[in-house]
Amino acid sequence: MRYRLTFIAGLAVGYVLGTRAGRERYEQLRKGALRIAQNPAVRNTAESAALTGRQTATKVFGTVSAKVEGRLPAPVAERVRSLREQRANDEDDWGTSNT
């Protein structure tokens, strides 16, 4: 409950400060965020992080599904098995772009 109240108080403070700053300041912040998001170094880092996350998730999925497969109900185990086989047959089509 304490965290919920802290969150609501922070939300209220943010709203008040945001309304006082006005539309002009909002536009400045938005343009700055867009400039950062369009930076090639930032984009490459984000793509690398996404690729690493996908690779890690694939490894974890395989490990966990192999360990719990015998303990799952039959329909769930069959679905996990089909997903594992599907992952083994598919290549990673996400890749990284050279933008």
N, C-alpha and C positions, 0 to 999 in steps of 0.2 A: 504494500500500500504506500509505503514511504517513497518508493521509486516512481510510482504512478503520480503522486503529488509533485515530486521534483520535475518529472517530465512535463506535467501540465503547467507548472510555474515557468519552466524554461520556454515552453511554447507561447505562453502569454507575453513574456518579456521579448521574445523574438518578434512576435506580432507587433507589439507597441513600437519597438525600435525600427522595424521594417516600414511601418506606416509613417513614421516620422521622417525616414530617409527619403521617401517619395519615389516617384517613377524614374526620375533622372538617375538616381543612385542605382536603382534596380537595373536600368539599361547599362550603366557602366559595369556593374558586376557581371551581367550576362555577356557582354562583349569580351570581358576579360576571361571568363570561363570558356567561351568559344575559341578564343585565341590559344588558350592552353590546350584545349581538346584537339585543335587542329595542328599542333606542333608535331612534326614527324617523330621526334624522340619520344614524346609521350605516347603517340599512337603505336610505335614499335614496342615500347615497354608493355603497353596494355595487351597487345597481340601476343607477345612472348609469355606474359603471365596467364593469358587465357589458354594458350597451347599447353603450358606446363600443367595448368589445372585440369585440362581434359585428359592429359596423359596420366596424371596421378589418379584421377577419378576412375579411369579405365583399369589401372592396376589394382586399386582398392576394390573395385567391383568384382574383379576376377578372384581376388584373394578371399573376400568375405563370402561371396556366393559359393565358393568351393568348400569353405568351412561350415556353412550353415545348411547346405543343400540337404543333407541327410536328416536334419531336424525339422524341416519345413513340411507343411501339408503337401500332398501330391500335386494339386493344381499350381500352387505357388512354386514348388520345385521345378515343375515342368516349364513354367514361364521364365524362371531364372535361367534354366538350361538353354531355352530357345534364345534368350537375349545374349547369353555368352557365345553361342554359336553364331549369332548374327554379327556380334562385334568381331569375332575372329575372321569372318568372311569379308567384312567391310574395311576399306581403307579410310584413313582419316581425311575426309574431304574438306575439312575446315582450313587447314594450312595457315600460312601467313601471307599477307599481300605485300607488295613492294610499294605501298603508297606512302 
